[in-house]
Amino acid sequence: MDWTGLADGEVRVVLLARYDNGMRVRMPVSRRGVWPRHVEERAELYVVLRGEVIYDLPDREAPIGAGQAILLDPGEPDGARVLKGAVSINVDSE
């Protein structure tokens, strides 16, 4: 899966699994874009498979590249930007 054919700011999200306990595993794919800070009620885990995602956290920016992961705490404001394409795995609950 890659970002060929995606417009700037467009994200393709592929649902990989959904479990009875509300957990879901998705694969977000983006070519380039900026997503403003927001707050989620539950923790989110992101594992970057390809490219880089720069997370905008309250106290710092966290560039996460291929093979790296970030766990975002519940209630923690975060945003993100992708400059040159990224493919990630996202695990969270609904």
C-alpha positions in Angstrom: 0.0 0.0 0.0 1.4 3.4 -0.9 0.2 7.0 -1.3 0.2 7.0 -5.1 -2.8 8.9 -6.4 -3.6 10.5 -3.0 -4.1 14.3 -2.9 -2.3 16.5 -0.4 -4.1 16.1 3.0 -6.0 13.0 1.9 -5.7 9.9 4.1 -6.7 6.4 3.0 -7.6 4.3 6.1 -7.8 0.6 5.7 -9.5 -1.4 8.5 -7.4 -4.5 9.2 -9.2 -5.9 12.2 -12.1 -5.1 14.6 -12.5 -7.0 17.8 -15.6 -7.6 20.1 -13.9 -5.7 22.9 -13.9 -2.5 20.8 -10.3 -2.6 19.7 -9.5 -1.9 16.1 -6.4 -2.1 13.9 -6.2 0.3 11.0 -3.7 1.2 8.4 -3.6 5.0 7.6 -1.8 6.0 4.4 -1.1 9.6 3.5 0.9 11.4 0.9 1.3 14.8 2.6 -0.7 16.9 5.0 -1.2 18.5 8.3 -3.8 17.4 10.9 -4.5 19.9 13.7 -4.3 19.1 17.4 -7.2 17.1 18.9 -7.9 15.0 22.0 -8.9 11.4 22.1 -10.6 9.8 25.1 -8.6 6.6 24.7 -4.9 5.7 24.2 -3.7 5.3 20.6 -0.7 3.4 19.4 0.9 4.2 16.0 3.6 2.1 14.4 5.1 3.7 11.3 5.9 1.2 8.5 7.1 3.5 5.8 8.0 7.2 5.7 7.8 9.5 8.6 5.0 11.1 10.7 5.8 14.2 12.8 3.6 14.3 15.9 2.7 17.7 17.4 2.6 17.1 21.2 2.0 19.6 23.9 5.7 19.9 24.9 7.6 18.8 21.7 7.5 17.5 18.2 8.2 13.8 17.9 9.3 12.6 14.4 8.5 8.9 14.2 10.1 7.0 11.3 9.8 3.6 9.7 10.1 0.9 12.4 9.3 3.3 15.3 6.2 3.6 17.4 4.5 6.2 19.6 1.8 5.7 22.3 -0.4 8.6 22.8 -2.0 8.9 26.2 -5.8 9.4 26.7 -6.6 13.1 26.9 -3.2 14.1 25.5 -3.6 16.8 22.7 -1.8 15.7 19.6 -1.6 16.6 15.9 0.5 15.3 13.1 2.0 16.1 9.8 3.4 14.1 6.9 5.8 15.7 4.5 6.8 13.0 2.1 4.3 10.1 2.5 3.7 7.6 5.3 2.1 4.3 6.0 1.3 3.4 9.6 -0.6 0.9 11.8 -3.0 2.4 14.3 -4.4 0.5 17.2 -7.1 2.1 19.3 -10.6 1.4 20.6 -14.0 2.8 19.5 
